[in-house]
Amino acid sequence: MRQGLDIADVESQTKIRAKYLRALENEEWGLLPGPTFVRTFLRTYAEAVGLDPHALVDAYRVAADDVAEPEPAARTAPRAPRAPRRDHGGRDRPPGPPRPLALIGGAVVAVLILLLALGLLGGSDSPSGGDRAVKSTPTRTAKAKTTKRAAPKPASTGVTVRIAPTVPTYACLDSGEGTDRVFEGTLSQARTFRSAKELRVNLGKRSVKLTANGKPVTVAQTAEPYGLQVTRAGATEIIDGPRPCA
């Protein structure tokens, strides 16, 4: 009302049906498709009329008793501290001398090294003709064993999504359920997002051109928000599952 807009103006800007806009303003949550759509509708509506989208979504969650699921936290089992060595009196004892087995093992290794050195030195008494014969043999063998190496396989480039909106559009992306957000905000120009294995997209409007892994994605033009899951295997529309920021 402060901006002089009516329902038809907001419907034209947001592509949300007028009946859903009236339900939002009247807090008639039962007339809306579901919590995921309500949160996305609220963000798109707030951007159109100049309100804070986070405040509206928080107020909806309180009014509709809609609690976001917490993200699972990685658990790391603590390492048990190593108990110090103690003597019979209960006092800490410094590390003892090397064990006999370690000394015997070191002596065996030293003897083997000495024998190997003597064997290498003993082979130097052969005549010069024999030296030439020995040296020529590895050269012919190396040439005979030379083979063409197979070309390495190209490394995977991961997952890419390009979003080119025709009108400013709310967008939120993450790299899988339970991960941090890759982006959240309003897109007014084309932008490309990348991830190693997966990207999930949540759009407030469908007036966009989408490309997933270099291939165009067909987006049906309806008034509902749009969700997309992209992996290395391809792109799939999210219809009923959870979406980023929803």
KOLMI-584016 format. One line per 4 residues: their letters; for each residue x, y, z of C-alpha. Coordinates in nm, 3 decimals. Each point is the difference from the previous one (the first is absolute). Example, Ala and Ser with C-alpha at 12.3 -4.5 7.8 and 13.67 -1.06 7.14 Angstrom:
! KOLMI-584016
AS	1.230,-0.450,0.780 ~ 0.137,0.344,-0.066
END
This chain:
! KOLMI-584016
MRQG	0.000,0.000,0.000 ~ 0.288,0.241,0.074 ~ 0.140,-0.060,-0.348 ~ -0.336,0.035,-0.172
LDIA	-0.003,-0.362,-0.122 ~ -0.298,-0.229,-0.027 ~ -0.022,-0.378,-0.020 ~ 0.013,0.004,-0.381
DVES	0.326,0.198,0.002 ~ 0.166,-0.238,0.248 ~ -0.131,-0.301,-0.192 ~ 0.156,0.136,-0.319
QTKI	0.338,0.061,0.169 ~ 0.028,-0.324,0.198 ~ -0.190,-0.242,-0.232 ~ -0.186,-0.123,0.310
RAKY	-0.375,-0.047,-0.039 ~ -0.223,0.263,0.158 ~ -0.180,-0.257,0.218 ~ 0.334,-0.104,0.153
LRAL	0.097,0.364,0.060 ~ -0.329,0.064,0.184 ~ 0.057,-0.317,0.205 ~ 0.348,0.125,0.096
ENEE	-0.128,0.341,0.109 ~ -0.287,-0.156,0.197 ~ 0.225,-0.274,0.149 ~ -0.234,-0.269,-0.133
WGLL	0.271,-0.266,-0.019 ~ -0.246,-0.280,-0.073 ~ -0.076,0.149,-0.345 ~ 0.366,-0.023,-0.106
PGPT	0.170,-0.310,-0.151 ~ 0.232,-0.073,0.292 ~ 0.273,0.136,0.232 ~ 0.270,-0.016,-0.269
FVRT	-0.209,0.209,-0.241 ~ -0.108,0.241,0.276 ~ 0.359,0.084,0.095 ~ 0.100,0.052,-0.363
FLRT	-0.313,0.208,-0.069 ~ 0.076,0.218,0.304 ~ 0.355,0.072,-0.116 ~ -0.113,0.091,-0.353
YAEA	-0.286,0.213,0.134 ~ 0.233,0.183,0.243 ~ 0.245,0.088,-0.279 ~ -0.284,0.140,-0.213
VGLD	-0.133,0.234,0.272 ~ 0.333,0.091,0.165 ~ -0.022,-0.203,0.323 ~ 0.253,-0.215,0.185
PHAL	-0.054,-0.359,-0.123 ~ 0.171,-0.159,0.302 ~ -0.230,0.180,0.244 ~ -0.311,-0.114,-0.189
VDAY	0.116,-0.363,-0.013 ~ 0.086,0.001,0.372 ~ -0.342,0.145,0.084 ~ -0.167,-0.270,-0.212
RVAA	0.192,-0.275,0.176 ~ -0.117,0.130,0.338 ~ -0.362,0.044,-0.112 ~ -0.025,-0.334,-0.185
DDVA	0.218,-0.193,0.248 ~ 0.235,-0.084,-0.287 ~ 0.341,-0.093,0.140 ~ 0.294,-0.045,-0.236
EPEP	0.188,-0.325,0.040 ~ 0.347,0.054,0.153 ~ 0.300,-0.098,-0.209 ~ 0.179,-0.312,0.126
AART	0.331,0.079,0.163 ~ 0.300,-0.216,-0.068 ~ 0.112,-0.190,0.307 ~ 0.359,-0.080,0.066
APRA	0.083,-0.248,0.272 ~ 0.268,0.144,0.232 ~ 0.322,-0.191,0.022 ~ 0.076,-0.160,0.333
PRAP	0.312,0.155,0.157 ~ 0.299,-0.231,0.018 ~ 0.067,-0.102,0.360 ~ 0.355,0.081,0.120
RRDH	0.226,-0.281,0.110 ~ 0.022,-0.031,0.377 ~ 0.228,-0.189,0.238 ~ -0.107,-0.210,0.299
GGRD	-0.027,0.312,0.216 ~ -0.257,0.162,-0.233 ~ 0.242,0.263,-0.131 ~ 0.046,0.087,-0.370
RPPG	0.288,-0.194,-0.151 ~ 0.207,0.140,-0.292 ~ 0.018,-0.203,-0.322 ~ 0.223,-0.303,0.039
PPRP	0.298,-0.098,-0.213 ~ -0.052,-0.162,-0.343 ~ -0.123,-0.358,0.012 ~ 0.238,-0.288,-0.090
LALI	-0.211,-0.095,-0.302 ~ 0.048,0.348,-0.147 ~ 0.379,-0.027,0.044 ~ 0.009,-0.345,-0.164
GGAV	-0.208,0.125,-0.293 ~ 0.236,0.294,-0.052 ~ 0.302,-0.232,0.002 ~ -0.159,-0.230,-0.260
VAVL	-0.070,0.293,-0.230 ~ 0.359,0.124,0.034 ~ 0.138,-0.346,-0.093 ~ -0.227,-0.021,-0.307
ILLL	0.116,0.342,-0.118 ~ 0.363,-0.103,0.044 ~ -0.048,-0.322,-0.200 ~ -0.179,0.187,-0.276
ALGL	0.286,0.252,-0.021 ~ 0.260,-0.280,-0.021 ~ -0.196,-0.173,-0.275 ~ -0.017,0.319,-0.208
LGGS	0.371,0.069,0.047 ~ 0.096,-0.360,-0.084 ~ -0.162,0.024,-0.345 ~ 0.251,0.268,-0.110
DSPS	0.283,-0.259,-0.064 ~ -0.150,-0.126,-0.329 ~ 0.199,0.069,-0.321 ~ -0.067,0.303,-0.215
GGDR	-0.163,-0.204,-0.275 ~ -0.249,-0.138,0.247 ~ -0.075,0.352,0.119 ~ -0.092,0.105,-0.353
AVKS	-0.224,-0.304,-0.043 ~ -0.181,0.064,0.327 ~ -0.052,0.367,-0.079 ~ -0.142,-0.064,-0.346
TPTR	-0.263,-0.251,0.114 ~ -0.217,0.242,0.209 ~ -0.003,0.245,-0.291 ~ -0.150,-0.253,-0.243
TAKA	-0.246,-0.121,0.266 ~ -0.116,0.355,0.077 ~ -0.067,0.064,-0.370 ~ -0.191,-0.326,-0.036
KTTK	-0.222,0.080,0.300 ~ -0.085,0.353,-0.113 ~ -0.379,0.021,-0.047 ~ -0.241,0.278,-0.073
RAAP	-0.173,0.124,0.315 ~ -0.376,0.037,-0.002 ~ -0.127,0.355,0.009 ~ -0.130,0.096,0.346
KPAS	-0.375,0.031,0.038 ~ -0.127,0.356,0.031 ~ -0.088,0.098,0.356 ~ -0.364,0.055,0.087
TGVT	-0.103,0.364,-0.001 ~ -0.265,-0.046,0.270 ~ -0.347,0.156,-0.017 ~ -0.093,0.339,-0.151
VRIA	-0.327,0.193,-0.006 ~ -0.055,0.323,-0.194 ~ -0.303,0.214,0.092 ~ -0.101,0.280,-0.239
PTVP	-0.311,0.181,0.137 ~ -0.219,0.208,-0.229 ~ -0.130,0.193,0.305 ~ 0.162,0.038,0.347
TYAC	-0.050,-0.334,0.175 ~ 0.060,-0.129,0.353 ~ 0.244,-0.295,-0.002 ~ 0.158,-0.225,0.261
LDSG	0.255,-0.276,-0.070 ~ 0.189,-0.258,0.206 ~ 0.218,-0.302,-0.081 ~ -0.230,-0.261,0.157
EGTD	-0.238,-0.049,0.291 ~ 0.165,0.100,0.329 ~ 0.275,0.211,-0.165 ~ 0.067,0.374,0.020
RVFE	-0.165,0.238,-0.247 ~ 0.195,0.070,-0.317 ~ -0.210,0.310,-0.077 ~ -0.317,0.174,0.125
GTLS	-0.135,0.324,-0.140 ~ -0.158,0.165,-0.301 ~ 0.143,-0.072,-0.346 ~ -0.042,0.276,-0.258
QART	0.253,-0.128,-0.254 ~ 0.142,-0.332,-0.117 ~ 0.233,-0.183,0.238 ~ 0.173,-0.340,0.003
FRSA	0.040,-0.214,0.314 ~ 0.233,-0.301,0.042 ~ 0.035,-0.290,0.244 ~ 0.198,-0.323,0.015
KELR	-0.291,-0.248,0.012 ~ -0.345,0.163,0.040 ~ -0.194,0.327,-0.015 ~ -0.357,0.062,0.119
VNLG	-0.188,0.306,-0.126 ~ -0.308,0.176,0.141 ~ -0.148,0.283,-0.213 ~ -0.287,0.231,0.093
KRSV	-0.094,0.054,-0.367 ~ 0.022,-0.215,-0.310 ~ 0.082,0.285,-0.241 ~ 0.356,-0.130,-0.049
KLTA	0.217,-0.186,-0.246 ~ 0.178,-0.292,0.167 ~ 0.302,-0.196,-0.117 ~ 0.120,-0.304,0.200
NGKP	0.340,-0.153,-0.085 ~ -0.004,0.185,-0.332 ~ -0.347,-0.132,-0.100 ~ -0.316,0.218,-0.007
VTVA	-0.276,-0.080,0.252 ~ -0.367,0.047,-0.094 ~ -0.190,0.196,0.270 ~ -0.379,-0.016,-0.006
QTAE	-0.148,0.351,0.036 ~ -0.232,-0.016,0.302 ~ -0.055,0.219,0.306 ~ 0.167,-0.245,0.245
PYGL	0.366,0.024,0.107 ~ 0.247,-0.222,-0.181 ~ 0.244,-0.253,0.145 ~ 0.280,-0.185,-0.179
QVTR	0.257,-0.261,0.105 ~ 0.311,-0.032,-0.220 ~ 0.259,-0.279,0.028 ~ 0.261,-0.137,-0.237
AGAT	-0.265,-0.242,-0.129 ~ -0.240,0.280,-0.103 ~ -0.269,0.244,0.120 ~ -0.330,-0.087,0.175
EIID	-0.282,0.235,0.103 ~ -0.074,0.003,0.377 ~ -0.376,-0.028,0.038 ~ -0.070,-0.130,0.351
GPRP	0.344,-0.026,0.165 ~ 0.176,0.261,0.217 ~ 0.169,0.296,-0.169 ~ 0.273,0.244,0.102
CA	-0.119,0.282,0.237 ~ -0.349,-0.153,0.007
END
